[in-house]
Amino acid sequence: MEIERIKPVKLVNLEQIFQDRNFIIPDYQRGFSWEDKQINDLIKDIENLYASDHMHYTGTIVASAQSPDNPDKFEIVDGQHRLTTLIILLKCIYEIDINRFENIKNIFLWRGQTGDEQLVLEPNAEVNQFYKSVIIDGDSPVSELKSEEAIRAAKIIFKKWLRGNLKKLI
């Protein structure tokens, strides 16, 4: 039996994580479950970053290549809530000024030609359609699951926070 050599851990920023990669949250992962407390903790971390010039460690992201045929598509094993929450925040920032923040769309939201776009982060089947509808398309369907309501709540919290802090942040 051949043992795969473990690579040393390298700290990278969010843009480096997403650069030329797509992520899928497999169906065995539970639906999105971050509540207001976790969202507000993230907001406090972001505000503290603006007050200092330190880097922030957001936690571990564990992903595995989905298949040798598609080496740029990864399944999230751990860290799906962090990544999903950050994508929700980035989409809210993008909506402030889509021309100014077009790089957010191209790196973190979707890629490809019009009509053939691929989401950079594809949630599991439980929340996939709701996530696309509420976060990506900006629609307002009725939430039927607790995980769907958590997605909507995250978007509402971020939009409210951005409105009150826009001048400080941008």
Salt bridges, closest charged atoms under 4 A:
GLU35 OE2 - LYS146 NZ 3.84
ASP41 OD2 - LYS37 NZ 2.85
ASP45 OD2 - HIS56 NE2 3.35
ASP78 OD2 - ARG82 NH2 3.92
GLU95 OE2 - LYS91 NZ 2.60
GLU95 OE1 - LYS159 NZ 2.72
GLU122 OE2 - LYS132 NZ 3.24
GLU149 OE1 - ARG152 NE 3.61
